[in-house]
């Protein structure tokens, strides 16, 4: 998916890519979501599980469900 290359945050790009690829190989929605939440927390160990879940859900919704291209809310990393 070319869209990932346009995502500025590495953690956001990693989450969107991982979720998309996990779903493509047959992982269920919840399993992919949980894996991506864990992936976010690897990038941001200081984040609470609630914060990680919220951001992962927002990014998946923004990039994959709504297919939006604008900026997203999220962490302050680059």
N, C-alpha and C positions, 0 to 999 in steps of 0.2 A: 504494500500500500504506500503510495508516494506521499500521502498526507503526513505520515510520521516524520518525514524529513523536514517538514515545516514547523514542527512543534519545538519551541525553544527550550523548554525544560527537559533535561535528560531523564529525570524520573517520570515525567508525564509521558514522554515518548516511549520509555521502557514499558510503562503500564499499558498504554494503548496497544502497542505492538504485541506484548505478551497476551493480553486478553484476546485480541483478534486471532492470533495464531493458535492459542489454546482452543478457542471455539471452532476454528477451522479443522482441527484434528479430532474433534468430537467430544471435548470436555464440556460438561454441563455448565450452565450459566453460573451457578453458585460456586462450583469448584474453581472456575476461572476467576471469578471475583475474589474469592479467598486467597488464591495464589497471587493475584495482583496486589491485594492489600498487604500481604507478606513482603512482596517485592518493594512496594513503596516504603515499608518500614525498614528495609535493608538500606535504602537510599537515605531515609530519615529516621534513624532510631529514636530520636527525641519525640517523635509524633506519637500521640495516643492512638489506640486502636480505633476509637471513634473518629478522630480526625482523618486517619488513613482511610477508613471506610467511606467517609463523606467525600473526600477528594477523588478517590478511585471511582465512586459512583458518578460524580459530576463529570469526570473526564470521559468515562465510557459513554455516558449519555450525550455529552457534547460532540465527541468525535465520531462515535459509531452509531448511536441511535438517531440523533438529529442530523448527523453529517454536516455539522457546522464547521466553519473555518476560522472564525474570529478567536480572539484571546479568551482564555479561561481563567477562572479564579484558581488560586492554588498557593503553593509554597513560594518562598522568595528565592529559591535557588535558580541558577542560570543554566 
